[in-house]
Amino acid sequence: MDKRRLASAVSAAALLAAALLLLGCAAGPPGAEGGYSTDDRPLDSFGLIDRAVGTGLLDYSTAILYKVYALHEPLSLPDEYRSDVPLTGVSSLESEVQRNWNRLAEEHRAEIVAYIQPESELDEHDTGLDDVTPDRLEHERNRLD
């Protein structure tokens, strides 16, 4: 009877080990969801541009201009930021341009305005309260003095 119980326990353990092995093989190596590890997934143009900003290759204003190109005129985008992956996050681009219009370089604004119209441009009476950079605050302080 003890041999029978021992054989049964060994069989159950072997069956459990085989099942775990099969489940582990089906899951693939860690980080391989969808066939790509997290770092190897192809990026869309917005992702390539954001990565370049994160590494210091692009400034914010140029990145916004390139995102506008990616959406509206992809052939104007430099080759290193072109991607075959469909764009994501497109709906937030216009609002980002609107919110940060004052942070964009003048030459970039001139190009972007052909695709996205700002809500309103600052004139001499606007305070630019959405732009609270030290330079803007200094400008306003000097203007009020």
FENQUIVEN-V580099 format. One line per field, one symbol per residue. ss: DSSP state (H for helix, E for strand, L for the rest). psi: psi as a letter, one per 40 degrees, with the letter a starting at -180 (. if undefined). burial: I if it has 24 or more other ideal C-beta (glycine too) atoms within 12 Angstrom, else O. Layout:
# FENQUIVEN-V580099
ss = ???
psi = ???
burial = ???
This chain:
# FENQUIVEN-V580099
ss = LHHHHHHHHHHHHHHHHHHHHHHHHHHLLLLLHHHLLHHHLLLLHHHHHHHHHHLLLLLHHHHHHHHHHHHHLHHHLLHHHLLLLLLLLLHHHHHHHHHLHHHLLHHHHHHHLLLLLLLLLLLLLLLLLLLLLHHHHHHHHHHHL
psi = dddddddddddddddddddddddddddiiiefheeiideehiiiddddddddddeediidddddddddddddgdeehideeiiehiiieddedddddddfdeeiidddddddeddhhidiihaeeidfeegfiddddddddddd.
burial = OOOOOOOOOOOOOOOOOOOOOOOOOOOOOOOOOOOOOOOOOOIIIIIIIIOIOOOOOIOIIIIIIIIIIIIIOOOOIOOOIIIOOOIOOOOOIOOIIOOIIIIIOOOIIOOIOOOIOIOOOOOOOOOOOOOOOOOOOOOOOOOOO
